Amino acid sequence: INAEYGGERLIPKLIGRTCSDFERRMLALPIKMGGLGLDNPVESADYQYSYSLSNSRPLIDAIVSGKGTISSIESKCAELRSDTAHKEVIRKKELAASLVTEHPTLARTFELNTEIGASSWLSAKPYKWLGFELSKQEFTDGIALRYGFTIADLPSLCQCGKPNSANHALSCALGGYSILRHNEVRDCLAEIAQDAGLKGVEIERTLLPVGDFPLPVSANHATDARMDVFCIGLWGKLQKSYIDVRIFHPGAPSYLPKAVKPLYREQEAQKKRAY
């Protein structure tokens, strides 16, 4: 793919928008580093050429000198390929660091996109029977959410009356979308528990009433308190397990001052105090 076709025609078709030079460098990063793996041949050609010369040097020397065994040449080439791969990883990490330095507001974006499993949807095979097949709009909207791009045709005002944006849409309480996202995760966990052969799988199981038992103020005292998923045998034979789901948006303005991992622990601690 030549640079002109890739940057001016292919990428806009993939992501649904024309990207700037900065965004082009960001998309060139590997998927696990927060990019899309759309390498820019203009910027990488010199590196790739030098890597190719270096990796083929043992073979060239052996041909010219007429010395060396196949196994020794293959061993040297394998070592050079490993060293080249390591250098390429370092180069990509330096590129990612420079992008964050250039635009500090992207630090949270890279932090989220490089989490384990955060980019699996981009590399998974699009099996329709597993629900992995995305429409064009679903894919472009997913890319917009991944990088904080403006979603195409998004109304300027939310139905709640506030200015609309992807950040607002992910945290707005109107319309029940937050509950829908929660229930989707809950149902997925219950389905996985059933597929794993766990017994007595239920959703929204009501807990026993606490009555007058003294509990911390933060505890859930409601008579109809429920847990999202109940099952038997997850941690031990015939042992009951209660699972509760918490959905939150780490990109919300109120969460930006905190790192992501402490936010997870904070949300987990709130659930533990409640139950």
N, C-alpha and C positions, 0 to 999 in steps of 0.2 A: 504494500500500500504506500503510494508516494505521499509526501508531506502535504501537498496541496489538496489532493483528494481526501486524505484522512482528516485534515484540520478544517476544511471548508465545506465538505459535502457529507462524508461518512459520519463524523461525530455529531453534527447537528441533527442528522436523521436518527441517531441512536438516543441522544439525550433530550431531544425536543427543543433545543435552543442553540444559538451561536455562542461559543465559549471564547473568553479572552485568552491572551497569552498565558496569564497566570493560571487560569483554570485548565488550560491545555497541559501545562506542566503537572498540575495536580492529578489529572486523569491518566497521565503516563505512569504513575506509581503502580506497583503491583496491587492486586485486590486486597491482600491481607495487610497492606500498609495504608489502606484508605483510598486507593485509586481505583481505576478500572482496567489497568493492564494494557492501555492503549498507547504503546510506546511511540515516541516521536522519532522517526528515523533520521531526521536532520540533526537532532541532538545526540543520538546514540550511535551514529554511524562510525565516528572515530573510535569510540570505546570498543564497539564490536569488532572493528577491523584489527585493532591492537590485540584484543583477546584472541582473535583467530590466528594471527601471526604467532603469538606466544604459545598457544596450544598445539600448533602444528610444528613447532621448532624441532622437537625430538625426532619426528618422522622425517623432516627435511634433512637434518644432520645425518640420520642413519642412511638415507638414500645417497647422499653425497659421499659419505665416507665408506659406505658398503659394509659397515660394522653394526653390531647390535642384534639382539634376538627380538622376535615379535613380542614375547611376553614382557621383556624389559621396556620396549618402546611403549606398549600399551599401559604399563604401570606408570611411566613418566607422564604420559598424556593424561591419565586419570588424575594424577596429582595436580597437574596444571589446570585441568577442568574444575577440580574442587576449589583450588585457589582462586580461579576466575569467578566462580559462583560466589565465593565469600566476598571478593572485591566488589562485585555487582550489588550485593546486599548492602554493603557499607555505603556505596554510592547512592543507592536509593534512599537509605536512611538519612544521609546528609541532605538530599534533595527535600525530603519531607520536613526535616528540621528547618531548612532555609525557608520553606513555604510558610511554616508557622511563625517564624521570626518576621517574615515580610507582612503577614496578616495575622496578628495575635488572636483576632476574634475566631479564627478557625481552629484554635487549640482544642475546644470542646468537640468540634466536628471530627477531628482526627482521633481524639481519645475514644469516641464512641465507635467510629468506623473500624478501628483496629482491635476492638474487643473480640474475644474468641466467639466465633459463630455469627458476628455481626454482618459479615459479607458472604455468608453461605448461600444466600438467595441468588447471588450473582454467578456463582460457580456450579450450582446444582444443575443437574440435567432436568430439562423442563418436562417431566413426566406429568401428563394430564391426569392420570388416575390418582396421583398423589396430591393434586392441586398445585403443582409447581409451574404450571403453564400460565404466563402473564400476558394480558393484552397489551397493546402498544401504549395505551393511556396508563395502565397500571405500572408498566416499566418506567415510563418517563416520569410519572409522579413519584415512584420509588427513588429514582435518581435525584429528583428535586429535594425530597426529604433527606436523602443521604448527605447532600452537600449544602443544604440551606438555600437552594435556588428558589426563585419565585415560581409557584405552580401556575401553569397556563390556565387562563380563563377562571381564575379564582375570584369570586365576588369581592369587591373592595370593603364591604361591610358584612359582618356576621349577622345572623338573625337575632342575636342578642343585643345588637346595636353597637358593638365595639368594632374597631378596625380589624379587618380579617387578615390572617397570615397563616402559614403552616404552623408556627408556634402556637398561635391562638387556637387553631382548629384542634390541635392535639390536647389541649387542656380545657377547652370550653365545656361547661356542664350542660349546655342546652342541646337537645336533640338526642341525647343518650349514647353518643359515640364512644365516650369513655367507658360506659358500661358494656357496650358491645365488644370493645377490645378486651376488657376484663373477662367477659364470658367466653370469648373465643379461646383465650389461654386456659381458662378453667376446663372447658369441654375437651380441649386437646390433651391436657394432663389426665383427665378421666379416661379418655380413649386409650392413651398409652398404658395406663395402669391395667386396663382390661386386656389389652393385647399382650401385656407382660405376664398375664395369668394370675394377677392379684384377685383376691376374693372380696365380695361384698362392696364393690365400687359404687359409690353414690355421690351425687352432687347436691350441694346446699343441704347437708344433713343438719338437723336442729340439735343443738347441744343441750345437755341436761340443765335445768334451771338452777341458778346458784343460790336462790332463796336469800336468807339473811347471812350467808357465809361472808366473813370479812375479806374483802379483796381490795387491792390498790385502786385509787381513784381512776387511773387510766384503763382499768379493766372494763370489758364489755359486760354490763350488768343486764342487758336486755333479755327478756324472757324468751324471745324467739331468736337468740343469737345462733348463727349458723357458720359452718366452715364450708369452704368451696368444694373440697374433694375429701371423701372418706374412703379408706381401703384397709384391707387386712393382709398382712404378710410382706409389707414393704421393707421393714427393718429387721423383722424376725418372724418366725413361724407363729401364726395366730395373733401377732401383735398388731394392735389398731394404730392407724396413722391418720392424722388430721392435717390437711394441707390448705393453706389460705393464700390467695393470690393478691398481689399488690401491683397495680399498673401506675406508673408515673412518668412524666416527661422530663428527662434530665436536661433538655435544652431550654426549659422554661427560664425566663430571666431571673427568677428568684433563686434558682439552683446554680446559676453560672459561677458564682464565687467559690463553690465547693467542687472538689474533684469527684469523679464519678463513683469510685469505689467506696469512699466514705458515705456517699448518698445511698448506696445499696445497703450498707450496714445500718444507716439511720432508719430507712424504711423497714428493714427487718426487725430492728429493735422496737419500732412502734407496734408492729404486729404482735411481737412477743409480749409486750406490756398489755396489749388488749386481750390476749387469750392465755 
